[in-house]
Amino acid sequence: MTRRDGLIKVIDLLHAEIAAMKSSDVDALDKATNAKLAALNELAAIDGGMLEPGVRELAEEAHRLNETARIYCNLMAANVRRRLQILAGDAAGGYRANGHLAAYA
C-alpha cells in the first residue's frame, strides 16, 4: 500500500464516520472508527521515502474531515450533557442567574 492509497482509505472511513454520526448509527460509527484506526496503523507502518504526488493535499483533506468529525462528536456530547442536566432537574445547565457555576457535591 502507498501513502496515497492509505490516505484515500482513511478519508473514505472519515466520511463513513461522519455519516454514522449524522444518522446516529452507533454500529456504523463503531465499525467506521475501528476500520479508520486500523487504516491509520497501516499508514503509520509505511516506511519513509519520497512522498508521492498529491499526498500532502490528501493529508490536509483527512485533517479537515477529522476536525469535522471532532466537531460532530463534541456537539453530540453537548446534547447528551444537556439532556442529562434536564433529567436531573437542572435545566439551566449548571449555571445560575448570577452567572456562577453551580457547585456540585
N, CA, C and O atoms as a GROMACS GRO file, in nm:
protein
  420
    1MET      N    1   0.085  -0.117   0.000
    1MET     CA    2   0.000   0.000   0.000
    1MET      C    3   0.090   0.124   0.000
    1MET      O    4   0.192   0.127   0.069
    2THR      N    5   0.051   0.224  -0.077
    2THR     CA    6   0.123   0.351  -0.079
    2THR      C    7   0.059   0.446   0.021
    2THR      O    8  -0.052   0.423   0.069
    3ARG      N    9   0.130   0.554   0.052
    3ARG     CA   10   0.071   0.657   0.140
    3ARG      C   11  -0.057   0.712   0.079
    3ARG      O   12  -0.156   0.736   0.148
    4ARG      N   13  -0.052   0.732  -0.051
    4ARG     CA   14  -0.169   0.786  -0.121
    4ARG      C   15  -0.289   0.695  -0.103
    4ARG      O   16  -0.398   0.740  -0.068
    5ASP      N   17  -0.270   0.566  -0.126
    5ASP     CA   18  -0.379   0.468  -0.109
    5ASP      C   19  -0.428   0.467   0.035
    5ASP      O   20  -0.549   0.461   0.060
    6GLY      N   21  -0.335   0.472   0.130
    6GLY     CA   22  -0.372   0.471   0.271
    6GLY      C   23  -0.453   0.593   0.310
    6GLY      O   24  -0.551   0.582   0.383
    7LEU      N   25  -0.412   0.710   0.260
    7LEU     CA   26  -0.486   0.832   0.292
    7LEU      C   27  -0.623   0.832   0.228
    7LEU      O   28  -0.719   0.880   0.289
    8ILE      N   29  -0.635   0.781   0.108
    8ILE     CA   30  -0.767   0.772   0.044
    8ILE      C   31  -0.858   0.681   0.127
    8ILE      O   32  -0.976   0.711   0.144
    9LYS      N   33  -0.804   0.573   0.178
    9LYS     CA   34  -0.882   0.482   0.262
    9LYS      C   35  -0.926   0.552   0.391
    9LYS      O   36  -1.041   0.540   0.433
   10VAL      N   37  -0.835   0.626   0.454
   10VAL     CA   38  -0.868   0.699   0.577
   10VAL      C   39  -0.975   0.804   0.549
   10VAL      O   40  -1.068   0.820   0.628
   11ILE      N   41  -0.964   0.875   0.438
   11ILE     CA   42  -1.063   0.976   0.400
   11ILE      C   43  -1.200   0.912   0.382
   11ILE      O   44  -1.300   0.964   0.430
   12ASP      N   45  -1.205   0.799   0.312
   12ASP     CA   46  -1.333   0.729   0.294
   12ASP      C   47  -1.393   0.688   0.428
   12ASP      O   48  -1.514   0.699   0.449
   13LEU      N   49  -1.307   0.642   0.519
   13LEU     CA   50  -1.356   0.600   0.650
   13LEU      C   51  -1.399   0.719   0.736
   13LEU      O   52  -1.491   0.706   0.816
   14LEU      N   53  -1.334   0.832   0.721
   14LEU     CA   54  -1.378   0.953   0.791
   14LEU      C   55  -1.516   0.996   0.740
   14LEU      O   56  -1.601   1.038   0.819
   15HIS      N   57  -1.538   0.986   0.609
   15HIS     CA   58  -1.671   1.016   0.554
   15HIS      C   59  -1.775   0.922   0.615
   15HIS      O   60  -1.885   0.965   0.651
   16ALA      N   61  -1.741   0.794   0.627
   16ALA     CA   62  -1.833   0.696   0.686
   16ALA      C   63  -1.860   0.728   0.833
   16ALA      O   64  -1.973   0.715   0.880
   17GLU      N   65  -1.757   0.769   0.904
   17GLU     CA   66  -1.772   0.806   1.045
   17GLU      C   67  -1.866   0.925   1.061
   17GLU      O   68  -1.955   0.923   1.146
   18ILE      N   69  -1.848   1.027   0.980
   18ILE     CA   70  -1.932   1.146   0.986
   18ILE      C   71  -2.076   1.112   0.950
   18ILE      O   72  -2.169   1.158   1.016
   19ALA      N   73  -2.095   1.030   0.847
   19ALA     CA   74  -2.230   0.989   0.808
   19ALA      C   75  -2.298   0.912   0.922
   19ALA      O   76  -2.417   0.931   0.947
   20ALA      N   77  -2.223   0.826   0.989
   20ALA     CA   78  -2.279   0.749   1.100
   20ALA      C   79  -2.319   0.841   1.216
   20ALA      O   80  -2.423   0.820   1.279
   21MET      N   81  -2.237   0.942   1.243
   21MET     CA   82  -2.272   1.037   1.349
   21MET      C   83  -2.396   1.118   1.311
   21MET      O   84  -2.482   1.141   1.395
   22LYS      N   85  -2.404   1.160   1.186
   22LYS     CA   86  -2.520   1.238   1.141
   22LYS      C   87  -2.649   1.158   1.154
   22LYS      O   88  -2.754   1.214   1.185
   23SER      N   89  -2.641   1.028   1.130
   23SER     CA   90  -2.761   0.943   1.135
   23SER      C   91  -2.778   0.874   1.271
   23SER      O   92  -2.872   0.797   1.289
   24SER      N   93  -2.689   0.902   1.364
   24SER     CA   94  -2.691   0.841   1.499
   24SER      C   95  -2.689   0.688   1.492
   24SER      O   96  -2.754   0.621   1.571
   25ASP      N   97  -2.613   0.635   1.398
   25ASP     CA   98  -2.600   0.490   1.380
   25ASP      C   99  -2.475   0.444   1.456
   25ASP      O  100  -2.363   0.450   1.404
   26VAL      N  101  -2.496   0.398   1.578
   26VAL     CA  102  -2.386   0.362   1.666
   26VAL      C  103  -2.305   0.245   1.610
   26VAL      O  104  -2.182   0.246   1.618
   27ASP      N  105  -2.371   0.146   1.554
   27ASP     CA  106  -2.299   0.031   1.498
   27ASP      C  107  -2.210   0.072   1.381
   27ASP      O  108  -2.095   0.030   1.371
   28ALA      N  109  -2.265   0.155   1.293
   28ALA     CA  110  -2.186   0.202   1.178
   28ALA      C  111  -2.070   0.290   1.225
   28ALA      O  112  -1.962   0.286   1.168
   29LEU      N  113  -2.093   0.371   1.329
   29LEU     CA  114  -1.987   0.456   1.383
   29LEU      C  115  -1.875   0.370   1.442
   29LEU      O  116  -1.757   0.398   1.419
   30ASP      N  117  -1.912   0.267   1.517
   30ASP     CA  118  -1.812   0.178   1.575
   30ASP      C  119  -1.731   0.109   1.466
   30ASP      O  120  -1.609   0.101   1.475
   31LYS      N  121  -1.799   0.061   1.364
   31LYS     CA  122  -1.732  -0.008   1.255
   31LYS      C  123  -1.638   0.086   1.179
   31LYS      O  124  -1.523   0.050   1.150
   32ALA      N  125  -1.686   0.206   1.148
   32ALA     CA  126  -1.603   0.302   1.074
   32ALA      C  127  -1.483   0.348   1.156
   32ALA      O  128  -1.373   0.362   1.104
   33THR      N  129  -1.505   0.370   1.286
   33THR     CA  130  -1.396   0.416   1.371
   33THR      C  131  -1.288   0.309   1.385
   33THR      O  132  -1.169   0.338   1.375
   34ASN      N  133  -1.330   0.185   1.408
   34ASN     CA  134  -1.232   0.076   1.419
   34ASN      C  135  -1.155   0.057   1.289
   34ASN      O  136  -1.034   0.036   1.291
   35ALA      N  137  -1.225   0.064   1.176
   35ALA     CA  138  -1.159   0.050   1.046
   35ALA      C  139  -1.064   0.166   1.022
   35ALA      O  140  -0.956   0.147   0.966
   36LYS      N  141  -1.104   0.288   1.063
   36LYS     CA  142  -1.017   0.406   1.046
   36LYS      C  143  -0.889   0.390   1.128
   36LYS      O  144  -0.780   0.418   1.079
   37LEU      N  145  -0.903   0.345   1.251
   37LEU     CA  146  -0.785   0.326   1.336
   37LEU      C  147  -0.691   0.221   1.278
   37LEU      O  148  -0.569   0.238   1.282
   38ALA      N  149  -0.747   0.113   1.224
   38ALA     CA  150  -0.664   0.010   1.160
   38ALA      C  151  -0.594   0.068   1.037
   38ALA      O  152  -0.477   0.039   1.013
   39ALA      N  153  -0.666   0.148   0.958
   39ALA     CA  154  -0.606   0.208   0.838
   39ALA      C  155  -0.495   0.306   0.877
   39ALA      O  156  -0.394   0.314   0.808
   40LEU      N  157  -0.514   0.379   0.986
   40LEU     CA  158  -0.410   0.471   1.032
   40LEU      C  159  -0.286   0.395   1.077
   40LEU      O  160  -0.174   0.438   1.052
   41ASN      N  161  -0.306   0.280   1.143
   41ASN     CA  162  -0.192   0.197   1.184
   41ASN      C  163  -0.117   0.144   1.062
   41ASN      O  164   0.006   0.141   1.062
   42GLU      N  165  -0.190   0.102   0.959
   42GLU     CA  166  -0.127   0.056   0.836
   42GLU      C  167  -0.048   0.170   0.770
   42GLU      O  168   0.063   0.150   0.721
   43LEU      N  169  -0.107   0.287   0.771
   43LEU     CA  170  -0.043   0.404   0.712
   43LEU      C  171   0.084   0.440   0.788
   43LEU      O  172   0.185   0.476   0.727
   44ALA      N  173   0.081   0.431   0.919
   44ALA     CA  174   0.198   0.463   1.001
   44ALA      C  175   0.311   0.364   0.979
   44ALA      O  176   0.428   0.397   1.000
   45ALA      N  177   0.278   0.243   0.936
   45ALA     CA  178   0.380   0.140   0.916
   45ALA      C  179   0.455   0.154   0.784
   45ALA      O  180   0.554   0.085   0.761
   46ILE      N  181   0.409   0.243   0.698
   46ILE     CA  182   0.477   0.263   0.570
   46ILE      C  183   0.610   0.332   0.595
   46ILE      O  184   0.617   0.434   0.663
   47ASP      N  185   0.714   0.275   0.539
   47ASP     CA  186   0.849   0.331   0.556
   47ASP      C  187   0.858   0.468   0.493
   47ASP      O  188   0.780   0.505   0.406
   48GLY      N  189   0.958   0.544   0.540
   48GLY     CA  190   0.984   0.677   0.486
   48GLY      C  191   1.020   0.671   0.340
   48GLY      O  192   1.014   0.566   0.276
   49GLY      N  193   1.058   0.782   0.288
   49GLY     CA  194   1.094   0.790   0.148
   49GLY      C  195   1.026   0.910   0.085
   49GLY      O  196   0.965   0.992   0.154
   50MET      N  197   1.038   0.918  -0.043
   50MET     CA  198   0.979   1.029  -0.115
   50MET      C  199   0.827   1.023  -0.108
   50MET      O  200   0.767   0.915  -0.114
   51LEU      N  201   0.766   1.140  -0.095
   51LEU     CA  202   0.620   1.147  -0.096
   51LEU      C  203   0.569   1.143  -0.239
   51LEU      O  204   0.624   1.208  -0.328
   52GLU      N  205   0.465   1.066  -0.260
   52GLU     CA  206   0.406   1.061  -0.393
   52GLU      C  207   0.332   1.193  -0.418
   52GLU      O  208   0.297   1.264  -0.324
   53PRO      N  209   0.310   1.225  -0.545
   53PRO     CA  210   0.236   1.348  -0.576
   53PRO      C  211   0.095   1.344  -0.516
   53PRO      O  212   0.028   1.241  -0.519
   54GLY      N  213   0.053   1.456  -0.461
   54GLY     CA  214  -0.082   1.467  -0.407
   54GLY      C  215  -0.098   1.420  -0.263
   54GLY      O  216  -0.206   1.434  -0.206
   55VAL      N  217   0.006   1.366  -0.203
   55VAL     CA  218  -0.006   1.314  -0.066
   55VAL      C  219  -0.035   1.425   0.033
   55VAL      O  220  -0.118   1.408   0.122
   56ARG      N  221   0.033   1.538   0.019
   56ARG     CA  222   0.011   1.649   0.113
   56ARG      C  223  -0.135   1.695   0.108
   56ARG      O  224  -0.195   1.720   0.212
   57GLU      N  225  -0.190   1.707  -0.011
   57GLU     CA  226  -0.329   1.751  -0.025
   57GLU      C  227  -0.424   1.650   0.037
   57GLU      O  228  -0.522   1.688   0.100
   58LEU      N  229  -0.396   1.521   0.020
   58LEU     CA  230  -0.480   1.418   0.080
   58LEU      C  231  -0.470   1.422   0.232
   58LEU      O  232  -0.571   1.405   0.302
   59ALA      N  233  -0.351   1.445   0.284
   59ALA     CA  234  -0.334   1.455   0.429
   59ALA      C  235  -0.410   1.575   0.484
   59ALA      O  236  -0.470   1.566   0.591
   60GLU      N  237  -0.408   1.687   0.411
   60GLU     CA  238  -0.483   1.805   0.454
   60GLU      C  239  -0.633   1.779   0.451
   60GLU      O  240  -0.706   1.824   0.540
   61GLU      N  241  -0.681   1.708   0.350
   61GLU     CA  242  -0.823   1.673   0.342
   61GLU      C  243  -0.861   1.582   0.458
   61GLU      O  244  -0.966   1.600   0.520
   62ALA      N  245  -0.776   1.484   0.490
   62ALA     CA  246  -0.802   1.396   0.604
   62ALA      C  247  -0.807   1.477   0.733
   62ALA      O  248  -0.891   1.451   0.819
   63HIS      N  249  -0.719   1.573   0.746
   63HIS     CA  250  -0.718   1.658   0.865
   63HIS      C  251  -0.848   1.737   0.876
   63HIS      O  252  -0.907   1.745   0.984
   64ARG      N  253  -0.894   1.796   0.766
   64ARG     CA  254  -1.020   1.872   0.767
   64ARG      C  255  -1.137   1.782   0.806
   64ARG      O  256  -1.223   1.821   0.885
   65LEU      N  257  -1.141   1.663   0.749
   65LEU     CA  258  -1.250   1.571   0.781
   65LEU      C  259  -1.244   1.526   0.926
   65LEU      O  260  -1.347   1.511   0.991
   66ASN      N  261  -1.124   1.506   0.978
   66ASN     CA  262  -1.110   1.468   1.118
   66ASN      C  263  -1.160   1.581   1.208
   66ASN      O  264  -1.224   1.554   1.310
   67GLU      N  265  -1.132   1.705   1.173
   67GLU     CA  266  -1.183   1.819   1.250
   67GLU      C  267  -1.336   1.824   1.244
   67GLU      O  268  -1.401   1.855   1.344
   68THR      N  269  -1.393   1.795   1.129
   68THR     CA  270  -1.539   1.790   1.116
   68THR      C  271  -1.596   1.681   1.205
   68THR      O  272  -1.696   1.702   1.272
   69ALA      N  273  -1.533   1.564   1.205
   69ALA     CA  274  -1.578   1.454   1.291
   69ALA      C  275  -1.567   1.493   1.439
   69ALA      O  276  -1.655   1.459   1.518
   70ARG      N  277  -1.461   1.563   1.476
   70ARG     CA  278  -1.442   1.607   1.614
   70ARG      C  279  -1.554   1.704   1.654
   70ARG      O  280  -1.605   1.695   1.766
   71ILE      N  281  -1.590   1.794   1.566
   71ILE     CA  282  -1.697   1.890   1.594
   71ILE      C  283  -1.829   1.817   1.614
   71ILE      O  284  -1.903   1.847   1.709
   72TYR      N  285  -1.861   1.721   1.527
   72TYR     CA  286  -1.985   1.643   1.543
   72TYR      C  287  -1.984   1.569   1.677
   72TYR      O  288  -2.085   1.566   1.747
   73CYS      N  289  -1.871   1.511   1.711
   73CYS     CA  290  -1.859   1.438   1.837
   73CYS      C  291  -1.884   1.531   1.956
   73CYS      O  292  -1.956   1.496   2.049
   74ASN      N  293  -1.824   1.650   1.952
   74ASN     CA  294  -1.843   1.747   2.060
   74ASN      C  295  -1.988   1.792   2.069
   74ASN      O  296  -2.040   1.810   2.180
   75LEU      N  297  -2.054   1.812   1.955
   75LEU     CA  298  -2.195   1.850   1.956
   75LEU      C  299  -2.282   1.740   2.016
   75LEU      O  300  -2.375   1.767   2.092
   76MET      N  301  -2.251   1.616   1.980
   76MET     CA  302  -2.327   1.504   2.037
   76MET      C  303  -2.308   1.497   2.188
   76MET      O  304  -2.404   1.474   2.261
   77ALA      N  305  -2.186   1.517   2.235
   77ALA     CA  306  -2.159   1.514   2.378
   77ALA      C  307  -2.231   1.629   2.449
   77ALA      O  308  -2.284   1.610   2.559
   78ALA      N  309  -2.234   1.745   2.389
   78ALA     CA  310  -2.304   1.859   2.449
   78ALA      C  311  -2.454   1.832   2.457
   78ALA      O  312  -2.518   1.870   2.555
   79ASN      N  313  -2.510   1.768   2.355
   79ASN     CA  314  -2.653   1.735   2.359
   79ASN      C  315  -2.684   1.634   2.469
   79ASN      O  316  -2.784   1.646   2.538
   80VAL      N  317  -2.598   1.536   2.485
   80VAL     CA  318  -2.616   1.438   2.592
   80VAL      C  319  -2.607   1.506   2.728
   80VAL      O  320  -2.689   1.480   2.816
   81ARG      N  321  -2.509   1.592   2.745
   81ARG     CA  322  -2.492   1.665   2.871
   81ARG      C  323  -2.617   1.746   2.903
   81ARG      O  324  -2.665   1.745   3.016
   82ARG      N  325  -2.670   1.817   2.803
   82ARG     CA  326  -2.790   1.899   2.822
   82ARG      C  327  -2.908   1.812   2.862
   82ARG      O  328  -2.983   1.848   2.953
   83ARG      N  329  -2.925   1.699   2.795
   83ARG     CA  330  -3.036   1.609   2.829
   83ARG      C  331  -3.023   1.554   2.970
   83ARG      O  332  -3.122   1.544   3.042
   84LEU      N  333  -2.902   1.517   3.010
   84LEU     CA  334  -2.880   1.467   3.145
   84LEU      C  335  -2.908   1.574   3.249
   84LEU      O  336  -2.964   1.545   3.355
   85GLN      N  337  -2.871   1.697   3.220
   85GLN     CA  338  -2.898   1.807   3.312
   85GLN      C  339  -3.048   1.830   3.327
   85GLN      O  340  -3.098   1.856   3.437
   86ILE      N  341  -3.119   1.820   3.216
   86ILE     CA  342  -3.266   1.836   3.222
   86ILE      C  343  -3.327   1.724   3.304
   86ILE      O  344  -3.415   1.748   3.386
   87LEU      N  345  -3.280   1.601   3.283
   87LEU     CA  346  -3.331   1.487   3.360
   87LEU      C  347  -3.301   1.501   3.509
   87LEU      O  348  -3.377   1.454   3.593
   88ALA      N  349  -3.189   1.566   3.540
   88ALA     CA  350  -3.151   1.586   3.680
   88ALA      C  351  -3.220   1.708   3.741
   88ALA      O  352  -3.197   1.741   3.857
   89GLY      N  353  -3.304   1.775   3.662
   89GLY     CA  354  -3.377   1.890   3.714
   89GLY      C  355  -3.295   2.018   3.711
   89GLY      O  356  -3.330   2.115   3.778
   90ASP      N  357  -3.190   2.019   3.635
   90ASP     CA  358  -3.104   2.136   3.625
   90ASP      C  359  -3.108   2.189   3.482
   90ASP      O  360  -3.009   2.183   3.409
   91ALA      N  361  -3.224   2.239   3.443
   91ALA     CA  362  -3.245   2.285   3.305
   91ALA      C  363  -3.155   2.402   3.270
   91ALA      O  364  -3.133   2.429   3.151
   92ALA      N  365  -3.102   2.474   3.370
   92ALA     CA  366  -3.013   2.587   3.343
   92ALA      C  367  -2.875   2.540   3.302
   92ALA      O  368  -2.790   2.620   3.262
   93GLY      N  369  -2.851   2.410   3.310
   93GLY     CA  370  -2.724   2.355   3.264
   93GLY      C  371  -2.608   2.379   3.358
   93GLY      O  372  -2.494   2.387   3.314
   94GLY      N  373  -2.636   2.392   3.486
   94GLY     CA  374  -2.528   2.409   3.581
   94GLY      C  375  -2.494   2.553   3.609
   94GLY      O  376  -2.412   2.582   3.697
   95TYR      N  377  -2.554   2.646   3.536
   95TYR     CA  378  -2.529   2.787   3.558
   95TYR      C  379  -2.649   2.850   3.627
   95TYR      O  380  -2.763   2.809   3.604
   96ARG      N  381  -2.625   2.948   3.709
   96ARG     CA  382  -2.730   3.017   3.782
   96ARG      C  383  -2.745   3.160   3.727
   96ARG      O  384  -2.660   3.208   3.653
   97ALA      N  385  -2.853   3.223   3.763
   97ALA     CA  386  -2.883   3.358   3.715
   97ALA      C  387  -2.772   3.457   3.747
   97ALA      O  388  -2.752   3.553   3.673
   98ASN      N  389  -2.699   3.436   3.855
   98ASN     CA  390  -2.591   3.527   3.891
   98ASN      C  391  -2.465   3.504   3.808
   98ASN      O  392  -2.365   3.574   3.825
   99GLY      N  393  -2.470   3.407   3.717
   99GLY     CA  394  -2.359   3.383   3.626
   99GLY      C  395  -2.252   3.290   3.680
   99GLY      O  396  -2.152   3.264   3.612
  100HIS      N  397  -2.270   3.238   3.800
  100HIS     CA  398  -2.170   3.149   3.859
  100HIS      C  399  -2.208   3.003   3.833
  100HIS      O  400  -2.326   2.968   3.824
  101LEU      N  401  -2.110   2.923   3.820
  101LEU     CA  402  -2.129   2.780   3.802
  101LEU      C  403  -2.183   2.721   3.931
  101LEU      O  404  -2.133   2.752   4.039
  102ALA      N  405  -2.284   2.635   3.920
  102ALA     CA  406  -2.339   2.571   4.037
  102ALA      C  407  -2.237   2.477   4.099
  102ALA      O  408  -2.161   2.412   4.027
  103ALA      N  409  -2.235   2.469   4.228
  103ALA     CA  410  -2.142   2.381   4.298
  103ALA      C  411  -2.204   2.243   4.310
  103ALA      O  412  -2.322   2.229   4.342
  104TYR      N  413  -2.124   2.141   4.284
  104TYR     CA  414  -2.170   2.002   4.294
  104TYR      C  415  -2.097   1.935   4.407
  104TYR      O  416  -1.975   1.950   4.421
  105ALA      N  417  -2.170   1.861   4.487
  105ALA     CA  418  -2.107   1.791   4.600
  105ALA      C  419  -2.066   1.654   4.559
  105ALA      O  420  -2.011   1.579   4.639
   0.00000   0.00000   0.00000
